[in-house]
């Protein structure tokens, strides 16, 4: 419990401390922030320096003392340190995948690249090495360090096709200018440096989590501690940078266009999701394949659809009521609009979209490419959905032909859930209530009834959500529903109980995730108590790898949710040149179990851990 409270408290403390320091003396705050930023590099270089110095010292000393050389070889000290250096170097050379998408070229879209170059020159911004188009309602500049923690960034401008289909060219120019503003020469060089480090440290931290060596684990532990604290301390500067980037965008376009882009990004996207994408995907329930491709359909929808102005205004009002908080460096929409000295209002209709203007003659080609890619990726899913709905409706008809009191509890649950999904909540509600009369202590039906009654504004939803708390997996969502219901009615004292319950469950879940996150040599291990079916599944899966010579299985005791076992598997492989670690990694990626599991190769850094598993557990191969 204390762990999550500490994590949240640390973040808030660092942010508030940084705010006080920045308000008192911005130069003093930046100096402390610079020292904190450098700390990451100091630790990395320091660890490497100590290891290299140890090796150098041992080698130099052994030159003058044959006896020392013999001791070093006999004790294998030098053979432990040299591999540690190599492993750490490999860990630091984290390979971070560059963002993927449809690659745009200057030859294909000269108008777009003219805009990019014009903005880059105006802001003395960094060179863009690649421009890719994604399906998102977003834009960003992604920096991928080619040399891991040592930088040499590849700068990729990411543009979302849906964004460009909903904004005018000037609005889209303001969005791109905002992204350039974070890294421009006109922007504070210090702020740009901190911005890059924030992105780099987080990406490096995630990169370490993808590796399984001792060196990576050591650096992961440091960055798990360091990166969140650095992000919290630099939060104040990052928040101010958002306002500065908006101001830069306004100076290169206008405050009105920048504000219109912000409002459209917050309002148009949800509107399109509800009125186009939701309706498009619903077609899969009634047609075996789409009657038109999605992206050309969206383009036509935006050209011909009569926008419901009142609905858009409601969405805007809702967004304007959101306050700036600590969960995002981006200020709220209302604060950003106010900083531009504007009164919030819905932008007018877009006559020519940024996509049409910037893609020019290639507009249809690019849209077709996205449509072809979407169809290739989703044709089978669409067909599966159609078959599922067809079978589900047939099953509803079949079950409805049976008297309700003659349905088994499983059949009744099936009818209720299918009716909820494929017909209506009004039909599903009495079926769930009938199920409840047979299984009154089932938290699942309590949660379902809570949801349906919540949608009806029926206060009895609260009693059902309280029953659902008995199942940990339903607890947080139940609390969210209940909290929202009570806050809408300004019953803050009652809502606080649910907020506290959600926080307690979050703390338990976080502690559970922490104890299951990794298997360490110091962890207690014991013989497994898993059922025969799960054990057979594991044995059968391991038998699929002919390179495995031996395998052992043990269990890590869990404080939280002990009913979900944490299974530790150790393997050795055949042959002198077999790599148990690689085989273990392959098994970890492909093995699917309804429990926590770890696979360890009795090789290299993890050899001692594998021995512990073998000693505590049983041999299964």
N, C-alpha and C positions, 0 to 999 in steps of 0.2 A: 504493500500500500504506500509506504513512504517513498518508494522509488518514483512513482508518477508525480506525487505531490512535489518532490524535490525537483524533478525535471521541469514542471510547470513553474514552480517558484523561481528556479534559477533563471529561466527565460525572462519572466516578468521583472525580476530584480535587475538583471543586466540591462534590459530595455529602459527601465525607469532610471537606473543609475546613469546610463548614457544620455538620457533626456536631460537630467539635471546638469550633467557636465557640459553638454552642448549648449544649454541655455545660459550657463554661467560663463563659459569660455569655449568657443567653438575650436579655437586653436589647440587648447589643452586636450579637449576631447579627441581631436584628430591625431594628436601626438600619441595618446594612449592607444587609440585604435590602430595606428601604424605599428606600434610595438607588438600588439596582439597579433596583427597580420603576419609580422615577421617571425613570430614564435613558431609557426608551423614549419617554416623552412629551417629554422635553427634546430629544431628537434630532428628533422630528417637528416640534415647534414651532420649534426652532432653524433647521431647513432652510427652513421656510416664512418665518420671520422674516428670514433672510439674503436670500432671493429678493425679498421685498417691499421690504426696505430698499434693495436694489440698484435696483429699479425707481423707488422714491421718490426716491432720490438722483439718478438719471439725469434724471428729469422735472424736479426742482428745479434741477439744474445747467443743463439746456437752456433753462430760462426766462430765465436770465441770460446765456446764450451761444448765439446763433443758430448759430455755427460748430460748437459741440458737438452741437446738435440735428441738424445736417446730417450730422455724422460718425456719430451714433447710428443715424440712418435709413439712411445709406449702408452702414454695417457690419452693419446688421440686428441689433444687439445687443439692443435693447429688444424686438424682435419674437421673439427667441429666449427671453428670460427670462419674458415674460408668458405665452406658451404653456406654459412649464415649470411656472409656478405653477399654472395651470389643470389641467394634467395631474396634478400632484402632489395637488392638492385632490381631483380625481376618484378618484385612487388611494386616498387616505385614507378616502374615503367608500365603503369596501368594502361591497358589498351581500352580507350573509350570510344564506343561506336559513334560515328558522326550521324546526325539526323538523316533520315531517308525520306524520299518523296520524288515527285516528278521534277526532274532537273530542267530548269529553264536556261536558255542560252541567249546571248546578245543577238545572234543571227535570227533566232526565232522571234524574239520579242524586243526589237530595238527601242520601242517607246518606253518599256519598263526599265531597261538598262540606262536609258538617257535620264530618267527620273532618279534612279539610284545614284548615278554618277554626279548629277547636279546636287543632290542632297549631300553626298559625301564630300564634294569640294566645298560646299557652303559651310559645312561643319568641321572641315579638316578631320574627318572621321577615318577610322581604320579601313583598309581595303577589304572588300567583300570577295571571297574566293569562290563562292558558289551560291546560287539562288535556287531554292527548291520550293515546290508548290505542294501543299498538303490539303487534306479535306477539311481542315479545322476552321473555326471562326476565330482566328488568332493570327498574330504576327510576332516574330521574335528574331533576335540575332543570337545564334548559338556559337559559342567558342569551344572548339574541341582541341585540347592540348595534345600536340603530336608527341611531346616528350614527357608525358605524365605530369608529375608535380612541377617539372622544370619549364613547362609552358610551350612556347612556339605554337601560337594558336592558329587554327584554321577557322576563319569566320564564315558562317553560313547564314544568309538571310532566309528566313522561313516565312512564307506567305500562305495564308489559308484561302483556298478557293471560295469557300462560303463567305468569308469576309469580303473578298474582292467583288463578289456578286451582290453584296448588300450596300457597299459604300460607293460614293462618287469618287472620281479620280482625286479631287482635292482632299476629301476626307481620308482616303487611303494614303495620300502623300503625308498627311499629318500623322497617321499611325506609324509609317515607316520613319518619319523624322523623329518621332518620339523614341523609337528603338535606337536609331543612330545617336540620339542625344545622350544615351547612357555611356557611349564609348567615344564621344567626339572630342576633338581638340578644344572646342569652345567650352565644353563642359569641363569642370575641374578635373585635371589629370589625376589628382589624388582620388576623387570620387570614382573615376573610371577604373583606376587600379583596384580599389576596394570592391567595386562591382564585379570585376573579373575574378578576383580572389574568392568572393562569395560563391560564385558559380563553380569555380575550379575545385575548391575544397569539398563541396558537397558531391561533385561528380567523382572526385578521387575517393571519397569515403565509400560511395556506392561501388566503385571499382574494386576496392579492397574486400568488400563483402562478397564479391563474386569469385574470389580466390580462396584457396584452401591450404596455404603453406604457413609455416610458423612465422616467417617474416611478415606475411600479409596479416596474420592474426594480431601480431604486435602493433603494426601500424593502424589496423582497424580499431583496436582498443583506444589508441591515442586519438584518432580522428573522430571516433564516436563521442569522446569527451570534448574534443576541441572544436569541431565544426559547428555543433549547435550553439556553443557559447559564443564563438566568433560571430555567428549569424545574429544572435541576440544583441551583442554589443554594437554590431554595425547596423542594426535595424533602423536606428534613428537616421543615419546618413542615407540608407537605402530609401526610406520614406521621403526624405527631402529631395532625393534624386528624382523621384517620380514627379514631384511638382516641377522641378527644374526641366525635366525632359518634356513635360507638357508645355512649359513656357517656350522651350526651343521650338517645338512643333508649331506653336501659335505664331512665333516670329517668322517662320518660313512659309506659313500658309496664312492663317488668321485665327484669332481666338474663336470666331464663330464656327469655322470649319473643324477646328480641333474639338470643340465642344460637341458638334454634331456627330463627329466620328465616335467620341466616347459614348454618347447616348445611343447611337445606332448599335454599337457593339454590345451594349447591355440589354437593349430592348428588342432589336430586330432578330437576334439569334433565337431567343426563346419563342418569339412569335412564329418564326419559320419552322422551328421544331414541332410546334403544336399544329400548325395549319398546313404544313407540307409533309415533313418527314413522317410524322405519326400517321397521317392518312396514306402515305405511300406504302409504309410497311404493313398497314392494315390490309392492303390488297392481297398480301400473301395468304390471308385467311380464306380468300374466295377464288383466287386465280392461281393456276399451277406455275405461271411464270409472269414476270412484269409485262404490262402492256406498253410501257415506254421506259427508256433508260432514266436513271434518277437525276443526273446532273443537268441534262438538257431539259428535263422536266422542271427542275428547280429554276433554271434560267427563264423558262416560259412563265412559270408561276409568278416570279417576281416582276415580270413585265406586264402580266395581264390581271393579276389578283387585285381586287379592291380591298385595300387595307381597312380593317376595323379600327378607326381612329380612337374610339372610346376604350377599346381593349388595350391598345398601345399606351394610351395615357395612364391606364391603371397599372400597367407594368412599369412605366416610368415612375409613377408615384411610389410604387413599392420599392423600387431601386433607390429612390431618393430618401426613403425612410431608413435605409441601412446606414448604420453609424460606422465610422472608422474604428477598427479594432487592432488587436495585436496578432491576429491570425494571418495577416497578409501585409506585405510591405506596400501594396497599392492602397492609397487612400480611398475612401468611399466616393461614389459618383458625385454625391452632393458637394463634398469638399473639393473635389477636382474642378467641378463646374464653377464653384464660388471662387476658387483661386484664379480662374481665367476671367473673373469679373463679368460673368454671364448670368442671365436668368434662365433656368432650365426650361426647355420647350422641345417639343417633338420636331425633328428636322423635316423638311419637305420631301416630296417624292424624288427619287433619283432617276433622272432622265437617261443618262448613260452611265453604266457601272464602270468601276475601275478595271474590272476584268475585260470588258469590251474595249475600253480605251487602251489599256496597256498590252493586251494580247494582240490587238489589231486583227490582221488577216488570219492569224493562227488561233483565234478564239474557238472556232468550231473544232479544229484539230485537237486542241487541249481538252475541251469538254468531252470529245469523243474518247480520248485516251483515258480520262477518268471514268467515263461510263463503261468502257471495255474492261478496265481493271476491276471496277465494282462488280460487274456481271460475272467475271471470271472467279472472283472471290466469294460471291454470295449466291450464285445460281443454285448450288446444291442446298444451301441453307434455306433459300426461299422454297424450294421443292419440298424439303423436309418439313417446313412449317405448314405448308399446304396439306401434306399427307397427315401430319399430326392433328391439325384442326378437323380435317375430314373424318379421321378415325375417332377423334374426341367427340364430335357431334353424334356420330353413329353410336358411340358408347353411352352418351347421355340418353338417346332414344331407347336404347336397350335397357338401361337401368330404370328409366321412368316407367317402363312397361311393367315393372315389378312393384307390388305394394310396398310402401315405405317400411312398414313394420316387419316385412320379410327380408329386407336387405341386411346383410351383415355389416358390422361396424366399418370394415375396410371398404366395402362397396358404398356405404353411405358417405364416407369421407371422400371417396373418389368422385361420387356424383356431386357433392358440394363444391369441391375444388374445381372440377371441370365446368360446372355451372358458373362459378365465379369468373373463371378465365374466359369462357366462350359465350356465355349468355348475358347475365346481369347480376349485380349484387343483390337485387331485390329477390331473385329466385334463390340465390345461394344462402342468404341469411337464415331463412327458416330451416334449411337443410343442416346448417351448422348447429342451430339451436337443438334440432332433433338429435344430432350426434352428441351434443353436450349432455342431453338427458341420459345417454347410455355411458358416456365417459366423462363424468363431471370433474374429474381431477386432472384431465389432460391439458397441459399448458398450451399446446399447439392450437386447440380449438378456442381456448380463452383468448389467445392473441388474434386469431382470425375474427372472432366476434368483436373484439376491441376495435380492430381496424374498420370493420363495416359500420359499427355504431358511431365511431369517430366521424366518419364521412356523413353520417346523418345528424351530427351535432347532438348526439344522445349521451348524456352524462354517465349513463351506466357503463360506457366504454372504460371508465376509470377502474371499476371493480374488476373488469376482465383483464385489463393490463396488469393489475396487481397480481392476479393469479398467474399471468404469463411470466412474472419475474422468477418463478420457480425454475424455469429453464434458462440457464446463463446465456445461451445463444440468442434468446429473445428479449433479454432484460433491457439492453440499451435502447433498442428500437421502441420497446414499450414505453420506456421513460420519455423518449423524445415525443411520441404522440401525446402522452398525458401532459407533459410540460407545455407543449404548444397549445393544447386544448385549454389549459388553465390560464396561461398568459394571455390568450386571446380574450379571456373574460376578466382580465386584470386581477386574478386571484394569485398574487405573487407568493404569499405565504404557503399556500397549498402546492404551488408549482415548485417551490424550493425543495420540498421533500423528494420530489421526483428527480430534480437535478442532483441532489446529494446521492440518491440511489444510483443514478447513472455514473457519477464519478467513482463511487465505490466499486461498481462493476468494472469500469474502465481500468481502475487500479489493479484489480485482481487479474484481468485479462492481460494487462501489460506485464505483470509479474510472471504470469504463466508463459507469455511469449519469451520473456527474458530467460527463464530457466530452460526453455526448450530451444532457444536460439542456436546453441552450439554445445558440443560435447568436449569437455576439457579433461586433461589428464587427472586433475584433482577430484573430478566428479565421482561420487559413489556409484558403484555398479553392483548388480545382483543378478541372480538367475531369473529368467523370464517367467512371467505368469500369464502369458498370452494364451488364447484359446488355440486348439489344434488346427482350426481352419486357417487362422492367420499365419500360424507357423508353417503350414503346408504351402500357403501362397508364397511365403518368403523363400522356402526351399525350392519350389518349382521355378521361381524367377531366377534364382542364382544358378540353377542347373542349365539355364539358357546361355551361360557364359562358360564355354569349354576351357578357357584359360585359367579359371579358378581352380586352385589346388586344394585349399582348405578354407573353411568358413566357420566362424563362431558367432554365437548370438548371446547377448546379455541385455539387461534392462536398466535404465536410469530412473530411480524413484522420482516421482513428481509430487510436489507439495500441492499444487493446484490441479484440479481435474485428473486425479490419479486413475480414473476409469478409462482415460485415453492414454495408452502406454507410450513410452518413449523407448524405442528399440535400438540397440547399438549392434551393428554387424561389422565384424572384422574379417578380412580376406587375405589370403596369400595367393600368388599366381605361379604357374608353371614356368620353367625355363630361367636361365641365368639372366636374360635381358628383359624378362617380363616386368611391367611397371604396374604394381598393385594400386598405386594412387590413381592412375589414369582409369583403370578398370573400375575402381570404387566411384570415381566421378561419373563415369558413364552409367553405372547402376543407379546412382542418386538421381540422375536426370530422367531415367526411364521408368524406375520403379514407382508404382502408384499404390499406396497403402492408406487405409483409414486410420492412421495414427502418425505420431512423430517418429522419424527414424533417421539414423545416421549410418553411413557406410564408410569404413575406414580401411585403407590399404596398409598392410603390415610392411611398410616401406618408408624410408626417408624420415621426415620430421614426425610422422604419426606412428612410427613403429612402436614406441612405448605405450601409446594409447591403445593400439591394437592388442598388445600383450595384456593390458589390463582387462580388455573385453574378453579375451580368451581365458584368462585366469578366473574371472568372475562368472563367466557364462558356461555354455555348453557348445560342443562342436557339432555342427549340423552337416558339414561336408568334409 
